[in-house]
Each structure stands twice: as structure tokens, then as C-alpha cells.
Amino acid sequence: MEVIIRPTADAAADLVARIIAKELRGNPNLVLGLATGRTMESVYARLVRLHREEQLDFSLCRTFNLDEYVGLPAGDRYSYRHYMNQHLFMQVNIDLRNTHLPDGMADNLDFECARYEEQISRCGGIDLQLLGIGRAGHLGFNEPLSALRSRTRVKALAPLTRAQNAPYFDSPDQMPLRAITMGVGTILDARRCLLMATDTEKADIVAKAVEGPITAMISATALQLHARCNVVVDELAASDLLGSDYYRWIFENEPEWDAFR
């Protein structure tokens, strides 16, 4: 795991978008894992701008989202399919047939989870997985006590997660109680993971995820096991990190980051 601290949330989003763009230019057939949430909106806005101003090409890219709510059709304005269409897919030249999310309306949810895993496998696995982190430390909807080898499945949402996501809905009663999510093991299978977190409210959980013990209570700690994981945070989200000076030194001195400084 490598932590990169940027001065502001905008600078963090800019770096994440540039990393994704570099990977996509290097491999037009990139299989990209995607995340949703307020933090990701600034990343997607930058990718859209790169597409429009620098001809960043999504035409051969394939995508798999981390999760989708159970019980919401794709056309529902609260669904993650709607979110992705609004913030990215409909604004770039991606083929919508190559954009994949779990079907939260499937008659057989277990079959749908197995089908999603098979889809990822048929595409050769995920090359780059974009991640956020919930205040409970979850990746996707891998709530506390999610097995570190878990695969795509249905999860009941924890009270903290529901409280965090409820403001997206007109009424808390509209928020689903379950979601389909990639498993922790599915995420760890990605060739590269890229996690972004910003603001003070994420400082405590970022420190636990990066520097704390690996535990199923905080699924993001499993990223410590990944061979190639970058965690990009702003100064506020980095405020509880003990090794922040070392992390800054690495970014300023490692040749890998020369093009991004």
C-alpha cells in the first residue's frame, strides 16, 4: 500500500483522474472497476473534461461497478446505474453495453451475484479498481464482519451506512436495506486498487484502514494485503496518519510519480 497526500480535495481528485487516464491511454481495453458517492463525482467530472478537451477515449473500455441497491430498477433516480449514467457514462464515448452493474431487481439474487462474478472473469478480471471508503471502513457495501475472501453477494446495510447514505434520498424510508456488492476477495483480485478519501470525517477511518490491524470489522484494512494499492487523500483526511511525513517523502522522491507532480 502506498499513501499519497495532496493539499486539497480538488488536488486529490485531479491526481486520481490523471492516474485513471494514464492507465486508459496505456490500455484502451482497460477493465475498470468503478465506485459511486459524493467523493467520486469530482473524479468523474475531471474524466469527462479529459474526454472533451484531450480526447480521452473510453470506446473500448469495460466497466464493473462495486454495488447496486436491491429493489431499485436501473431507471430509478436513486440507483447507482442512474448515478453512473448521469456522472460519467452518458458524457463520454463509452459503449453502454460494456458498462456493468449488478441487477438489484433480479428474481434470483444469488444467481445474479454468481453471474456478475462470471462476467468479470470473462473480461479477464479488473485491471484498475476505483474505491471510496465508508465511515464504517467498508469497501463497496462490505459491512463489518465481511469475510476477507468474500465474493459478490447480497449484504444487509449497517445502521451507520444507512445514516451516511440517507441524505441522498428524499426520505430515509426510501433507502433500501440491502445491496448487492462485490466481495472483499473480488476487490482484492483487481490488478491495481486506487482508493480516494477526503475531508476530516474520513480521517479516523483512513488511519485505521491504512495503519491499523487487518480485521474483518473494517473491510478496507484488507487493502494492506494488496500488491499494488494507492490511497490518495487530502490533508484533512490524512490528519490522523502517523506516517504522513514518510508518505509525503515517497511521493516527492519516487520516480514513479514524476509525471504527476
N, C-alpha and C positions, 0 to 999 in steps of 0.2 A: 504494500500500500504506500502511495506517495501523496502527501498533502500539499496543496498549493493554496497559498493565502493571497488574495487580491484585495486592494484597498477598499473597494465598494462592491455592492451587489451588481451594479452595471458592469464593472470590470470582470467580475466572476462570470457573468452570463456571456460576455464577449469572448472570454477565453474558451468556455465550453463550446460555444458555437463555432469558433475557429478550429478547435480540435475535431469536431464532427465534420466540418467542411474539408479539412485536410484528409481525413480518413475516406471521405466520399470521393474526393478527387483522385486519391490513390487507388481506389477500388470502386468503380461505378456500379458494380453489382453488390455493393455492401448490404449486408443483412443487419438492420439497425433495430435495436430494442428501444422502445420509447416509454416515457412516463408522462403523467399529467400533473396538474396542480398549478397554483399561482406562481411558484418558483420557476416553472418551465416556460411560462408564457413569454418571458423576456428572451429566453434561448430561441424559441420558435420564431419570434419576431425578427431576430437577427438572422436566422437561417433564411427566412423569406426575403429579407433585404439582400442577403448574399446571392440568392437566386435571381433577383430582379436586377441588381447592379453589377454582379460579377459572373452571371450565368452559371451559378452552382446548379449542377444537373442532377435531378432526382429520378430521371426517367427509367433507370434500370434498378433503382434501389428497392429493396423489400423491407417492410417494417412489421414488427410484432410489439403490441403494447403489453405492458405488465398486467393489466387487470381491466375488469369491467364489472359494474354493478349487476347483481342478479335481480331480474324483474323489470329492467328498463330496456325498452326496444331501442334499436340503433338511432331512430329518429327523435327520441326524447331529448329535449334540450339539456337534461342533466346527465345524459350518458357520456361516457368517455369517447365513444365514436363521434358524437356531435362535437365534443371539445376538440378532438384531433382534426376533424374536417374544418372547423372554424379557424383554428390557430395555425395549421400547417398544410394539411393535405390539399385543400381547395385553393391554396395560394401559391403552390409550386407545381412543377410538371411531373408529379408522381402519378403512376397508374394506380387508380383506386383498387384495382383487382390485386395489387401487390401489397395492400395495407391490411393488416390482420389484427383483430381484437377478438377476445372470447365473446361468445354469444350468450349474453345474460338471460335470453328468453328461450334457450334450448329446452326441449321437453325432457331430455335426459342430460342432466348437468355433468354427471360422471363421464358419460360418453363424450361430451363436449370438451371436457378437460383433457381426456386422452387424445382426442382429435387435434387439439391445439398443440400438444407436445409433438404429435406426429408431423404436423405442418412445419414446426420449427426444424425438426430433424430432416425433413425432405429438402429444406432450403440449405442444409449443411450447417445448421447451428447459427447462433447470433454472433456477429463479428464485434459489435460495439453496443453495450447496453447502457443507456442513459438512465440515471436513477435520481430520485429525491429521497428524503428521509422524513418520516413522520415523527411527531413529538414523542411517540412511544418507541421510536427506534426501528420502525418497520420499513422494510423494502416491499414495494407493492402493497399488498394487504396481508403480508406475513406477520400476523399479530404475535404478541408474546406467547412463547412456548411452541412456535413453529419449528418443526424439525429442520435441521441444517441440511438435510438431504431431500427435503420435500420437493414434490413436483407440482405442476399446475393442478389446482383443486379449488373447491368452494370453502371459503372461510367466513365464520361469523365475525362481524366487526366489533372491536373492543369499544367500550364507552368513550375512551379518550379519542379514538379515531372518529367516532360519530360526532363528538363535540367539535373536533377540528374541522370536519368536512360539512357540518350542518349549515354554516353560513352560505354555502354555495346554493342551498335550496331555499325556496320561498318560505317553507315551513319545515322545522325539524322532523315533523311527522312524515314528510315526503321522502326522507332519506332511507334507502334500503338498509336492511340489517345484515345482508350478506353480499359477498362479491366473489367472482372467480379471479384468482390471482396465480401468476407464475409462482412456482415454489422457490425456496431459497436455493435448492440444488439446481433448478433450471437457470436461475440468475448466475450462479457461480460457473455454469458451463459456458457462459459467454467468453469469447476470447479476450475482451477488454471490457472493464467496467468503468463508468465515469459518473461519479456522484457529485451533485451540487447542492449546497445548503447556504442560506443567507439569513441574516438578522439574529438579534440577540436571543430570541425564543428558541433557536436551534443550538445555541452554544453548549448547553449541558449535554444534550443527546449526541452531538457531534463528538465531544470529548470522550463520552462513554463508548461510542462506536469505534473510534479510531485508536484510543489509548487504553480502553478498559479490557477486562477479560472477555473472551469469547463465550457467549451464552445464548441459549435459545430464547431467553426473555427479551433480548434485543437482537432482532434478526440481522441488523446492519453490521453487527460485530463479525459476522461470517465473512465479510469482505476482507478481513485481515488474512484470510486463507487464500485469497485470490492472487494469482501470479502477476497480474497486471491491472491494478486498480488505482485510479487517480481520484482524489477527493478535492474538489475545488470549493473553497469557502471565502466569504468576505471577512473583514476584520472583526465584525460583530459576532459572526458565527464561530470565529476562531478564538474568541476571548477566553475560553476555559481550557485551551490546549496547553499542555505543559511543555511540549517540544516545539513551540511556534518559531522560535529563533532558528532552530535547525531546519525546519521546513522552509523557511524563507531563504536560508543559505542555499539549499538544494536547488530551488527554482532559479536563483540568481546565478548559479555556477555550473549546473549540469548542461552539457552541450545539447541534450535532447530538447531543451526549452529555448534555445537560441532564437528560433523563428517566431516565438510567441512573446518575447519580452519587448 
